[in-house]
Amino acid sequence: MIENRKIITKVSLSEQLNQSESSLLKRYQTKALGTDDLGHFIQYELANFLFGNLSGALGYVARKSAYKGLFKSTGGGIILGKGIVLRHPKKVTLGNRVAIDDYVLIDASGAGEEGITLDDDVIISRNCVIQGKIGGISIGKKTDLGCNTILSSSGGISIGNSVLIAGNCYIGGGRYITDRLDIPMMEQGVYTKGAVVIEDDVWLGAGSTVLDGVKIGKGCIVGAGAVVTKDLPEYAIAAGVPAKIIKMRTETNDSLNTPSNHHAQT
């Protein structure tokens, strides 16, 4: 048995898309919007069809207006790129000046009442995936997600303010149960070790992974390609697979503040 694991109960995508008791339209509405409200459905379809892939400045202006009513709420000055895929957008909150680049997926279908929140001045780069499979996602002010980054919430993801996340990072996710040998792993179920918490002013290097149940303290730096499997204290610098602390930023700051160093800098 694995300690501190929470079994995830969910309906597989195949079952969701092939429920014989529902019409094809109802299944589509449930998957895409989470509601059978006809007015919301028409607005969603028209916005995607007419403006979803419209290029240039005209596309940005048109989407800003056409997509605004799809979300739970939006601030001013938002920028929406082309090819964006939205699922259950009524659970998504955008702050002021949020910028979402082309071909981003924002899926709040499993995010519950908490939903997905992108606070003021958040930047989501091209091809990112922000998916609330089971549990909400919150991203703080001025946080920047690099290209191809994936946020997959199975127990909740909370990211603080002014966090730098480089390209190709992976945060969250669940884990397959592998206790039995007589049936495939994909049929044994999924579990999570809990929420991911990334505090303010963290820098995740390119291609790094942060597993579920991990807390990264304020001011940490995680090296490129590292896999963070355990909590990191504030101002730690960690690298490797699995990630290990190689230095503390507080040590560097202490050395810079010594009298000899102040004398050398003058």
Backbone torsions as a table, in degrees:
resi	resn	phi	psi	omega
1	MET	NA	151.2	-179.6
2	ILE	-105.6	129.4	-178.6
3	GLU	-70.1	150.6	172.8
4	ASN	57.1	34.2	177.6
5	ARG	-103.8	139.9	179.0
6	LYS	-113.5	118.6	-178.9
7	ILE	-68.1	134.7	179.8
8	ILE	-98.4	124.9	176.8
9	THR	-102.8	119.9	179.8
10	LYS	-151.9	157.1	175.8
11	VAL	-91.0	130.3	-178.1
12	SER	-63.5	154.5	179.9
13	LEU	-59.8	-38.8	179.3
14	SER	-59.4	-43.6	178.5
15	GLU	-66.2	-40.0	179.7
16	GLN	-60.4	-40.3	-173.9
17	LEU	-85.5	-9.1	-174.9
18	ASN	-127.2	33.2	176.5
19	GLN	-75.7	107.8	-172.9
20	SER	-66.1	-23.5	-177.8
21	GLU	-76.3	-10.5	-179.6
22	SER	-112.9	149.7	176.0
23	SER	-72.1	162.5	178.8
24	LEU	-59.1	-40.4	179.5
25	LEU	-63.6	-44.1	-179.9
26	LYS	-63.3	-40.8	179.2
27	ARG	-64.6	-40.1	178.1
28	TYR	-64.5	-45.1	179.8
29	GLN	-62.3	-41.8	179.6
30	THR	-63.3	-43.4	-178.5
31	LYS	-70.7	-44.4	-174.1
32	ALA	-82.4	-38.1	-170.6
33	LEU	-120.1	-23.3	-177.7
34	GLY	74.4	14.1	-178.9
35	THR	-152.6	154.2	176.2
36	ASP	-104.3	18.4	177.8
37	ASP	-64.0	117.6	-174.1
38	LEU	-65.3	-40.9	-179.3
39	GLY	-62.5	-43.2	178.6
40	HIS	-65.0	-39.5	178.7
41	PHE	-62.3	-45.8	-179.5
42	ILE	-64.0	-43.5	178.5
43	GLN	-60.4	-44.1	179.7
44	TYR	-61.4	-47.3	-177.7
45	GLU	-66.8	-43.2	-179.8
46	LEU	-65.6	-41.9	179.5
47	ALA	-61.1	-44.0	179.7
48	ASN	-68.1	-44.8	-175.6
49	PHE	-67.4	-44.9	-173.9
50	LEU	-82.7	-36.8	-168.8
51	PHE	-125.4	-9.0	-173.7
52	GLY	-56.6	-38.1	-177.5
53	ASN	-116.8	19.6	179.0
54	LEU	-73.9	124.7	-174.5
55	SER	-86.1	168.6	172.4
56	GLY	73.4	-171.0	-177.7
57	ALA	-61.5	-36.5	179.5
58	LEU	-59.8	-39.9	178.8
59	GLY	-63.5	-44.1	179.0
60	TYR	-61.3	-44.8	-178.5
61	VAL	-65.6	-44.4	-177.5
62	ALA	-65.4	-44.1	-179.3
63	ARG	-66.4	-37.2	179.2
64	LYS	-56.5	-38.3	-179.2
65	SER	-82.5	-47.6	-172.7
66	ALA	-71.4	-32.3	-176.0
67	TYR	-89.0	-15.8	-172.3
68	LYS	-55.4	-42.8	-178.1
69	GLY	-73.7	-9.0	-179.5
70	LEU	-77.4	-28.9	-174.5
71	PHE	-84.2	164.9	173.9
72	LYS	-61.3	-46.9	173.4
73	SER	-163.0	155.7	178.6
74	THR	-139.3	146.3	172.6
75	GLY	-87.2	-170.4	179.4
76	GLY	-86.7	158.3	172.6
77	GLY	71.7	24.1	-179.9
78	ILE	-73.9	151.3	177.2
79	ILE	-125.8	126.3	-178.6
80	LEU	-123.3	119.2	179.1
81	GLY	-74.8	-179.5	-178.4
82	LYS	-87.8	159.8	177.0
83	GLY	70.4	16.9	178.8
84	ILE	-71.4	136.4	176.7
85	VAL	-109.0	123.9	-179.6
86	LEU	-116.3	130.1	173.3
87	ARG	-124.2	129.2	-175.3
88	HIS	52.9	52.9	-176.0
89	PRO	-63.1	-19.1	177.7
90	LYS	-69.4	-5.1	174.3
91	LYS	-103.6	8.4	-175.7
92	VAL	-110.9	128.5	178.8
93	THR	-115.8	128.3	178.3
94	LEU	-114.1	130.7	176.9
95	GLY	-81.3	-167.0	179.3
96	ASN	-72.4	139.8	172.7
97	ARG	59.5	28.3	173.3
98	VAL	-70.3	133.9	179.7
99	ALA	-119.6	122.3	179.4
100	ILE	-119.6	118.2	-175.2
101	ASP	-79.2	-178.1	-174.7
102	ASP	-63.4	147.1	169.5
103	TYR	60.0	37.5	175.7
104	VAL	-92.1	140.6	172.3
105	LEU	-104.7	125.0	172.7
106	ILE	-120.8	109.9	-173.1
107	ASP	-121.2	108.0	-179.7
108	ALA	-104.5	18.4	-172.4
109	SER	-62.6	-30.5	179.6
110	GLY	-111.7	14.8	-172.9
111	ALA	-82.5	-3.0	176.9
112	GLY	65.2	-159.6	-178.7
113	GLU	-66.3	-29.8	-179.6
114	GLU	-65.0	-38.7	178.3
115	GLY	67.1	-156.5	179.4
116	ILE	-120.5	128.0	-179.6
117	THR	-124.8	125.3	172.8
118	LEU	-112.0	113.0	-173.7
119	ASP	-79.4	-177.7	-174.4
120	ASP	-55.0	137.6	171.4
121	ASP	65.9	20.3	173.6
122	VAL	-72.0	140.6	176.8
123	ILE	-119.3	124.7	176.8
124	ILE	-114.2	113.4	-175.0
125	SER	-79.7	174.0	-174.0
126	ARG	-56.4	140.2	173.0
127	ASN	69.1	15.3	177.8
128	CYS	-75.1	155.3	174.9
129	VAL	-122.6	123.4	176.0
130	ILE	-121.4	104.1	-167.9
131	GLN	-127.8	114.6	174.5
132	GLY	-89.6	83.7	-179.2
133	LYS	-67.7	-53.8	175.0
134	ILE	-146.0	98.5	-176.8
135	GLY	120.3	149.3	-176.2
136	GLY	-79.1	171.5	177.6
137	ILE	-135.9	129.8	174.3
138	SER	-128.2	134.8	-179.4
139	ILE	-124.6	123.8	-173.2
140	GLY	-78.8	176.4	-175.2
141	LYS	-58.6	139.2	172.9
142	LYS	62.8	18.2	176.1
143	THR	-80.2	144.3	-172.9
144	ASP	-126.1	117.9	176.4
145	LEU	-99.2	124.4	178.7
146	GLY	-74.9	168.7	-176.4
147	CYS	-56.1	142.5	172.8
148	ASN	67.2	14.5	177.9
149	THR	-75.6	143.1	-179.9
150	ILE	-120.4	126.4	170.6
151	LEU	-112.2	115.0	-177.1
152	SER	-124.3	104.2	-172.0
153	SER	-93.5	114.0	172.5
154	SER	-110.2	-12.5	178.5
155	GLY	-140.7	8.4	-176.7
156	GLY	103.5	140.9	176.8
157	ILE	-132.8	125.8	177.2
158	SER	-125.1	118.5	-179.6
159	ILE	-117.5	132.1	-174.5
160	GLY	-79.2	-159.8	-178.2
161	ASN	-88.2	149.2	172.8
162	SER	55.2	42.0	177.5
163	VAL	-94.8	133.2	176.6
164	LEU	-102.2	118.1	178.8
165	ILE	-120.5	111.1	-176.1
166	ALA	-72.7	175.5	-177.0
167	GLY	-65.1	152.6	173.2
168	ASN	65.4	24.9	175.2
169	CYS	-83.6	157.6	177.1
170	TYR	-132.3	126.3	-176.1
171	ILE	-128.6	126.6	174.4
172	GLY	98.1	-132.0	-178.5
173	GLY	85.0	166.5	174.3
174	GLY	-113.2	-176.4	-177.3
175	ARG	-134.1	139.3	178.1
176	TYR	-77.1	141.0	172.6
177	ILE	-74.7	133.5	-174.9
178	THR	-127.3	21.9	-174.1
179	ASP	-64.6	-36.2	-173.7
180	ARG	-100.1	151.2	179.1
181	LEU	-108.0	-10.1	-174.0
182	ASP	-89.0	-11.5	176.9
183	ILE	-132.7	153.7	-179.2
184	PRO	-58.8	148.6	-179.9
185	MET	-59.0	-36.5	-177.4
186	MET	-67.4	-12.9	179.8
187	GLU	-103.2	1.0	-176.9
188	GLN	-91.5	-8.4	180.0
189	GLY	104.0	175.8	-175.7
190	VAL	-131.9	149.2	176.6
191	TYR	-138.1	166.3	176.0
192	THR	-133.6	152.7	175.7
193	LYS	-94.3	4.8	176.1
194	GLY	121.4	-170.3	-174.8
195	ALA	-74.1	154.2	168.3
196	VAL	-97.8	129.8	176.4
197	VAL	-124.8	120.6	176.6
198	ILE	-119.4	114.8	-174.5
199	GLU	-80.9	-177.9	-173.7
200	ASP	-61.7	152.0	167.6
201	ASP	60.2	39.2	175.5
202	VAL	-98.4	147.8	175.5
203	TRP	-123.2	116.3	175.1
204	LEU	-101.3	121.9	-179.8
205	GLY	-70.8	164.6	-175.6
206	ALA	-56.4	134.7	174.8
207	GLY	74.0	11.9	179.9
208	SER	-80.6	156.7	-178.1
209	THR	-125.4	134.6	175.5
210	VAL	-120.3	114.7	-175.8
211	LEU	-80.9	162.5	179.7
212	ASP	-61.7	149.1	179.5
213	GLY	82.8	7.0	-175.4
214	VAL	-103.4	140.5	172.9
215	LYS	-117.2	127.1	177.8
216	ILE	-109.8	119.1	-174.6
217	GLY	-71.7	166.2	-179.4
218	LYS	-54.1	137.2	171.7
219	GLY	75.7	11.9	-179.8
220	CYS	-75.1	155.6	171.7
221	ILE	-123.3	128.6	178.6
222	VAL	-115.5	124.3	-175.7
223	GLY	-67.0	157.7	179.7
224	ALA	-58.4	134.6	176.7
225	GLY	78.1	1.0	-178.3
226	ALA	-72.6	154.3	175.2
227	VAL	-120.4	109.2	-176.1
228	VAL	-89.1	112.9	-177.9
229	THR	-109.8	-12.2	-178.3
230	LYS	-135.4	160.7	-179.6
231	ASP	-58.6	146.5	174.9
232	LEU	-117.9	133.4	178.3
233	PRO	-73.6	167.1	179.9
234	GLU	-55.8	138.2	173.4
235	TYR	65.6	23.5	174.9
236	ALA	-82.1	148.7	170.2
237	ILE	-112.3	119.7	-174.4
238	ALA	-126.9	148.0	179.3
239	ALA	-153.0	161.4	173.8
240	GLY	103.4	176.4	-179.8
241	VAL	-129.3	105.8	-6.3
242	PRO	-71.8	159.8	-176.6
243	ALA	-64.9	135.4	175.7
244	LYS	-128.8	149.3	-179.6
245	ILE	-71.7	124.9	179.8
246	ILE	-107.9	-15.1	-178.3
247	LYS	-169.6	160.0	173.2
248	MET	-114.5	131.7	179.6
249	ARG	-63.2	-26.6	178.5
250	THR	-64.2	-32.5	177.4
251	GLU	-65.1	-42.8	178.7
252	THR	-62.6	-44.7	-178.9
253	ASN	-65.0	-36.9	178.9
254	ASP	-63.7	-41.6	-178.1
255	SER	-67.5	-33.1	179.7
256	LEU	-71.9	-20.7	-176.6
257	ASN	-97.3	7.3	178.3
258	THR	-73.0	153.4	-178.5
259	PRO	-56.8	-39.3	-177.3
260	SER	-63.5	-39.3	179.8
261	ASN	-70.8	-37.1	175.8
262	HIS	-62.7	-39.0	179.6
263	HIS	-65.5	-40.6	-177.8
264	ALA	-66.5	-28.1	-175.8
265	GLN	-85.8	-11.2	-176.5
266	THR	-92.8	NA	NA
